[in-house]
Amino acid sequence: MDKLSEFENVIGYHFKNRDLLFEALSHSSFANESKHRYRSNERLEFLGDSVLSIVVSDYIFENYTDIPEGELTKIRATLVCEKALNEFGGVIRLGEFIMLGKGEELAGGRSRPSIVADAFEAVIAAIYLDGGLEPARKHILRFMPEDVLGAVSKAYDDYKTVLQEIVQKNPEERVEYRLASTSGPDHNKTFTVEVLLNSNVIGKGSAHSKKSAEQLAAKEALRLMGWKK
């Protein structure tokens, strides 16, 4: 319980019903290994996702009145993606407080972006159920960058992230990157990388580093999909 109190101090919200916070921090691996019938945070994550979406949508709708719907959608997607939520979780040291099963703990689950992002949404839901929308809104808005448009513009230079955000809307689809070839001398190699969607090549890029080649491959895939920056 000391850990719960510490986390409450970190986030600046104290629960009337501590069971909600306990559940929000309980990963499925912890719930499954426990002798008690603890619930994992998966249901809270589901609710938190919706609360997060409405708060962020309202925020950008009210503060960016001249931006069309398509751009608002892009801004929201950037602010609520797994990468962003993992970063927000880092601000409140969320990984330290998540309760994990032994196997997940040994596998480095505390720093796994998906686990932190899911727990972040679960905490939002716990606050919402405990205190209502306004405390949840206050908690969420503390993570909004001062320069939202600048943050979004920077994020959208990461074409791999954009592609992943689009593809993950369909859980059965998978994106992977494959080194197709290398050329040139050791001190000045050129790497050619292919990006595959369900084993089908959808983009190709060449650069002097694998990371840059992957970004260019993702950019080509996005262009072919009709995406516009």
PyMOL commands that set and color helices and strands:
alter all, ss='L'
color gray80, all
select helices_A, chain A and resi 2-11+18-24+28-33+42-63+69-80+82-91+94-97+102-106+109-111+113-131+133-141+148-155+159-167+186-188+210-224
alter helices_A, ss='H'
color red, helices_A
select strands_A, chain A and resi 175-183+190-197+200-207
alter strands_A, ss='S'
color yellow, strands_A
deselect
rebuild
show_as cartoon
